[in-house]
Amino acid sequence: MSLPKTLAEDVARNLVMVARLIDEDPEKAYAYSRIALRLASRVAAVREAAGFAAYATQKYAEALAEFRAARRMTGSVELWPVMADCERGLGRPERAMAMAGEPEVQKLDKAGQVEMRLVAAGARRDMGQIDAAIVTLQSPELASSSVQPWTPRLRYAYADALLEAGREDEAREWFGKALEADKDGSTDASDRLAELDGVEFVDVLDDDDEADTADTADEAHEAYETGPRAEDGSDKA
């Protein structure tokens, strides 16, 4: 609303493309975000979108700068967890841990607090503190039987940490719980379970394709060997 109508429409189109492409083609989403940023760098939503596009392409310093700018404009703490994760991406897990203890965390909604817990556990693992990471993930949200949007990722992170700690049986149990909650396939919990059980997946379609290709080649070779030849014994053109 702060922009002239035509400019606002141009910016909006670019933001729509960022949202559409950020999962399947992050680089293209990033390119659209840069256009929106050039057009309207003083709009908080543009800075936030540019931050997520940079984050998706692992440009963590750039993402952090954009998230900080958006936070200054809005005063919201909503971006606090992803800002902390940018610190992890920049190889500064200690800063991420410090952010996990700041008052801003208490202002986050439940989803934001769970996200912050995941980031903090990741930071602990970055620092080689696997047991502390496991304890960090142990929470009422993890123990709850209620399935929320964050449940699959929280259970998965807990299972993965248990596995790194060598607690394979518990890890298998929690990968199973993550799979139960993961109706949208947001994690690869099923693959991790199969891996623990020593199951290997074979792409039958690919094998059939290879077999068909081999059969076709054999048939072509046989036709060449037994096909008609010229009277002088040479192959016909």
C-alpha angles and dihedrals in degrees: 000000000000092000132076110265098252093046091046090054092050091050092047092053091054093047090051089054091050090054093046097048106033095094101038102032111015094174092058090045089052091052091053091047090055090054091051089047092054090050099045115009092157094063113096095213090055092051090048093049090048088051094053092046091052090046091052090055092046094248089140100167091052092045092051091051091052093047091050090051092050091048092051090052097048105025088223123142092205093107095051097104095049090046088055090049089053087058088055090049089053090054095256105118091155090065090049090053091049090053089052088063097048123110090246089076091065089057093057121101119244094272091050093049091051090049090051090051090053091050092048091050090050090051090052089053091048087058092048093252098132097158090051089050090055092050091048091057094048103099143132088266091057093047094046119106089209112104114226130171090266096046100092094049093045093050091044093051090050092050092048092051091049090051092051088052090055095251094131100163092052090044091054090051093052095044085055091051090048090052091051091056096040102089094154097049094243092151135041092234092134091056092048091051091049090049091053090050092049094246117153121199118221120200100228093186092058091048091051091048091052091048092050090050091050092048091050091050091049092050092049091049091049092049089051092051097045101031125112117288132198119266091257090058096254123124117268115247 
